[in-house]
Amino acid sequence: MAVPKRKISKARRDTRRNNVWKLSMPGMVKCPKCGAFTLPHRMCKACGTYKGREVMKVAE
């Protein structure tokens, strides 16, 4: 069986792994009412609507 000859240090191990787990920017969608960019399947923070109906009153 293949067995490592030396212990891999935490710094070397983490340097190797540091680019693998980075997440890209989530997909942003435009709000159909006000046009502000929001995350999909979430209420718009600018106008307070979700799926065409007002969910929350937003102070202007």
ABEGO torsion letter per residue (X at the ends): XBBBABBBBAAAAAAAAAAAABBBBBBBBBBAAAGBBBBBGBBBAAAGBBGGBBABBBBX
